[in-house]
Amino acid sequence: MSDQSLIRARGLVKRFGDFTAVDGIDLDVARGEAFGFLGPNGAGKSSTMRMIGCVSTPTAGELSILGMDPVRDGTRIRARLGVCPQLDNLDPDLTVQENLTTYARYFGLSRAEGRRRAAELLEFVQLADRATSKVDPLSGGMKRRLTIARAMVNEPELVLLDEPTTGLDPQARHLLWERLFRLKQQGVTLVLTTHYMDEAEQLCDRLVVMDTGKIVAEGSPRSLIEQHSTREVVELRFGESALDGFRDKLTGIGERVDVLPDRILLYADDGDGAVAEVHNRQLAPSSVLVRRSTLEDVFLHLTGRTLVD
């Protein structure tokens, strides 16, 4: 893959004083794929994205973006990137269309070409009817779509998306997913960070899970589930009973038992068989749910359930 990689990192390190944010990671992102970074707060995702975006200099290791050195060729690389930041930074004094045409001028596009690209992109993100509107009255989903349209003004080969759907309602999220999927179909390479596991499963061909600055797992969403979880998960609730006392009683059912504050998770390839064994042991949960294992199960297994601020 490295011969075709748009992004290639070897032993990449980023330090801030005595703190190591990114600790010697290796990475390849191929042309045309959607690649994701998952990890808790402080895992090193944003620091990695900032180095890829040529706004933060690596402390050590090798990094190549579009076949160029981000330290030496940062300006040339940025001209071929599209960036959608976590927080929308649209200009409220400009109209929807002007937010695109003004941004286009930063990339040397003529006014005519900027207007053409703006019209094309507003149609693409379904905002053509709001071209003359100001930004403030737009909904959160509309602003997010406009921010992505702005990132596409220069027809980038690589688009970086930091938490692209944070704070959006389900309808807006699904519309944005559909737009991003269409970009991928057009051959645009997408690199994104997200806290939504269903988003990662929907959008990403491959992803890495980061924790404490290191990559702890890598693969497609399906392969990660197959490697780090079971086919099914059984969720058991026991009313107001203290759950810690059930751990020993459930030992040996499935591959793993997780005791949470409100429920117990049994990881097993055969969920119905695990439920039958629970009842064979004369246990009477107040509710039982059998579901397929998800990327969230993998994420929590690899990074833990402790909150990181």
C-alpha positions in Angstrom: 0.0 0.0 0.0 2.9 2.4 0.8 3.6 2.9 -2.9 0.1 4.3 -3.5 -0.3 6.1 -0.1 -1.5 9.6 0.0 -0.4 9.7 3.7 2.5 7.7 4.9 3.9 7.9 8.5 6.7 6.0 10.1 7.6 6.4 13.7 5.7 9.6 13.8 6.0 11.5 17.1 4.6 14.7 18.5 5.7 16.1 21.9 4.6 19.2 23.8 7.3 19.7 26.3 7.5 16.6 28.4 4.1 15.3 27.2 4.1 12.9 24.2 0.8 13.3 22.3 1.7 10.9 19.4 4.1 8.2 20.3 5.8 6.6 17.3 2.9 5.6 15.0 3.0 4.0 11.6 0.3 4.9 9.1 -0.7 4.4 5.5 -3.8 6.0 3.8 -4.4 4.8 0.3 -5.8 7.0 -2.5 -9.6 6.9 -2.6 -10.3 5.3 0.7 -12.2 6.7 3.8 -9.9 6.4 6.8 -10.9 7.0 10.4 -9.2 7.8 13.7 -11.0 6.6 16.8 -9.9 7.1 20.4 -10.8 8.7 23.7 -10.0 12.4 24.5 -6.2 12.8 24.7 -5.5 9.7 22.5 -3.5 11.7 20.0 -6.1 11.9 17.1 -6.2 15.7 16.8 -2.4 16.0 17.1 -2.1 13.5 14.3 -4.6 15.4 12.1 -2.9 18.7 12.7 0.4 17.2 11.5 -1.4 15.7 8.4 -2.9 19.2 7.8 0.5 20.8 7.8 -0.3 23.1 10.7 1.8 21.3 13.3 5.4 20.2 12.8 6.3 16.6 13.7 8.8 16.2 16.6 10.3 13.0 15.2 9.7 10.3 12.6 8.8 10.5 8.9 5.6 11.9 7.4 4.7 12.2 3.7 1.5 13.8 2.4 0.7 13.6 -1.3 4.2 12.4 -1.8 5.7 15.6 -0.2 7.4 16.6 3.0 4.9 18.7 5.1 7.8 20.7 6.7 9.4 21.7 3.4 6.3 21.6 1.2 3.5 22.7 3.5 2.1 25.4 1.3 1.9 23.1 -1.8 0.3 20.4 0.3 -2.3 22.7 1.8 -3.3 23.9 -1.6 -4.4 20.4 -2.4 -6.2 19.7 0.9 -9.7 20.3 2.0 -10.2 20.8 5.8 -13.5 20.7 7.7 -12.7 21.7 11.3 -14.5 20.4 14.4 -16.1 23.8 15.0 -17.7 25.7 12.1 -15.8 28.9 11.4 -18.0 30.4 8.7 -18.1 34.1 8.2 -21.5 35.4 9.5 -21.2 38.7 7.7 -21.2 36.9 4.3 -24.0 35.1 2.5 -23.9 31.3 2.0 -22.6 31.8 -1.5 -20.0 34.4 -0.5 -18.6 32.1 2.1 -17.6 29.9 -0.8 -16.6 32.4 -3.4 -14.4 34.4 -1.0 -12.7 31.2 0.2 -12.1 30.3 -3.5 -10.0 33.4 -4.0 -7.5 32.2 -1.4 -6.7 29.3 -3.8 -6.3 31.7 -6.8 -9.5 30.8 -8.5 -11.0 33.5 -10.7 -14.2 35.2 -9.6 -16.0 33.4 -12.5 -14.6 30.0 -11.5 -15.3 30.7 -7.9 -19.0 31.4 -8.7 -19.2 28.2 -10.8 -17.7 26.1 -8.1 -19.9 27.7 -5.4 -23.1 26.9 -7.5 -22.0 23.4 -8.1 -21.1 22.7 -4.5 -24.3 24.3 -3.1 -26.3 22.0 -5.3 -24.2 19.1 -4.1 -24.8 19.8 -0.4 -28.5 20.7 -1.1 -28.1 24.4 -0.1 -28.7 26.0 -3.5 -32.0 27.6 -2.3 -30.1 29.3 0.5 -27.4 30.8 -1.6 -28.3 34.4 -0.7 -29.1 33.7 3.0 -26.8 34.8 5.8 -25.1 32.1 7.8 -26.6 32.7 11.3 -30.2 31.6 10.5 -29.0 28.3 9.1 -29.5 25.1 11.1 -26.6 23.2 12.5 -26.8 20.7 9.8 -26.9 23.3 7.1 -23.8 25.0 8.5 -22.0 21.7 8.6 -22.9 21.0 5.0 -21.7 24.5 4.0 -18.4 24.0 5.9 -17.8 20.7 3.9 -18.8 22.5 0.7 -16.2 25.2 1.5 -13.6 22.5 2.1 -14.2 21.3 -1.5 -13.8 24.6 -3.3 -10.3 23.9 -4.4 -11.2 20.4 -5.7 -8.9 18.7 -3.1 -7.5 15.2 -3.5 -7.6 14.7 0.3 -10.2 16.0 2.7 -9.7 16.1 6.5 -12.8 16.0 8.6 -12.6 16.5 12.4 -15.8 15.3 14.1 -17.9 16.1 11.0 -21.4 15.4 12.5 -20.9 16.3 16.2 -24.1 18.0 17.6 -26.3 17.2 14.6 -29.7 15.5 14.8 -30.1 12.0 13.2 -31.6 13.3 10.0 -28.8 15.8 9.5 -26.2 13.2 10.3 -27.6 10.7 7.7 -27.8 13.4 5.0 -24.1 14.4 5.7 -23.1 10.7 5.6 -24.7 10.4 2.2 -22.9 13.5 0.9 -19.5 12.2 2.2 -20.2 8.8 0.6 -20.8 10.5 -2.7 -17.5 12.3 -2.4 -15.7 9.0 -1.8 -17.5 7.6 -4.9 -16.0 10.5 -6.9 -12.5 9.4 -5.8 -11.9 11.9 -3.0 -9.8 10.5 -0.1 -11.4 11.1 3.3 -9.6 11.2 6.6 -11.9 11.7 9.6 -12.0 11.6 13.4 -15.3 10.7 15.1 -16.8 9.7 18.4 -19.7 8.0 16.8 -19.1 4.3 16.3 -22.0 3.9 13.9 -20.5 6.8 11.8 -17.2 5.0 11.6 -18.9 1.8 10.6 -20.9 3.6 7.9 -18.1 5.7 6.4 -14.7 4.1 7.0 -13.1 1.5 4.8 -10.3 1.3 7.4 -9.6 2.9 10.8 -7.2 2.9 13.6 -8.0 3.0 17.3 -5.6 5.2 19.2 -5.0 5.3 23.0 -2.3 7.3 24.9 -0.6 8.3 21.7 -0.3 4.8 20.2 -2.2 2.8 17.6 -3.7 -0.2 19.5 -5.7 -1.7 16.6 -6.1 -1.2 12.8 -8.4 -2.7 10.2 -11.8 -2.5 8.6 -14.7 -2.1 11.0 -15.8 -5.7 10.4 -12.3 -7.1 10.8 -11.8 -5.2 14.1 -15.1 -6.6 15.5 -14.1 -10.1 14.4 -10.6 -9.8 16.0 -11.5 -8.0 19.3 -15.1 -9.0 20.1 -17.5 -11.9 19.8 -20.3 -12.3 17.2 -23.0 -11.4 19.7 -23.5 -9.6 23.0 -26.1 -10.3 25.7 -27.2 -7.4 27.9 -28.6 -8.4 31.2 -30.3 -6.2 33.8 -31.2 -7.4 37.3 -33.4 -4.6 38.6 -32.1 -2.9 41.7 -29.8 -5.7 42.7 -26.1 -5.0 43.1 -24.4 -6.3 40.0 -20.9 -7.1 41.2 -22.3 -10.1 43.0 -23.4 -11.6 39.6 -19.9 -11.7 38.1 -18.8 -15.0 39.6 -22.2 -16.5 38.9 -21.8 -15.7 35.2 -18.2 -16.8 34.8 -17.7 -19.3 32.0 -20.7 -18.1 29.9 -19.2 -16.8 26.7 -15.8 -15.3 26.4 -16.0 -12.3 28.6 -18.2 -10.7 31.3 -18.3 -6.9 31.7 -20.1 -5.5 34.7 -21.4 -1.9 34.1 -23.3 0.3 36.6 -26.7 -0.5 35.1 -26.2 -3.8 33.3 -24.0 -6.8 32.6 -22.6 -7.6 29.2 -21.9 -11.2 28.2 -19.8 -11.6 25.1 -20.5 -14.8 23.3 -20.7 -16.1 19.7 -24.1 -17.7 20.5 -26.2 -15.2 22.3 -29.3 -17.4 22.6 -27.1 -20.2 24.0 -25.6 -17.8 26.6 -29.1 -16.7 27.7 -30.2 -20.4 28.1 -27.1 -21.0 30.3 -28.0 -18.0 32.4 -31.4 -19.5 33.1 -29.9 -22.9 33.7 -28.0 -21.4 36.5 -31.2 -20.3 38.1 -30.6 -16.6 37.5 -33.6 -14.4 36.7 -32.6 -11.1 34.9 -35.4 -8.5 34.7 -34.5 -7.9 31.1 -32.5 -9.6 28.4 -31.3 -8.2 25.1 -29.3 -10.2 22.5 -27.6 -8.0 19.8 -24.7 -8.2 17.4 -21.3 -7.0 18.5 -20.5 -3.4 17.4 -17.4 -1.2 16.9 -18.3 0.4 20.2 -17.7 -2.9 22.0 -14.3 -3.1 20.4 -13.5 0.6 21.3 -14.4 0.2 24.9 -12.6 -3.1 25.2 -9.4 -1.6 23.8 -9.5 1.8 25.5 -11.4 1.1 28.7 -14.5 2.7 30.2 -12.9 5.3 32.3 -13.7 8.9 31.4 -10.7 11.0 30.1 -11.0 14.8 30.5 
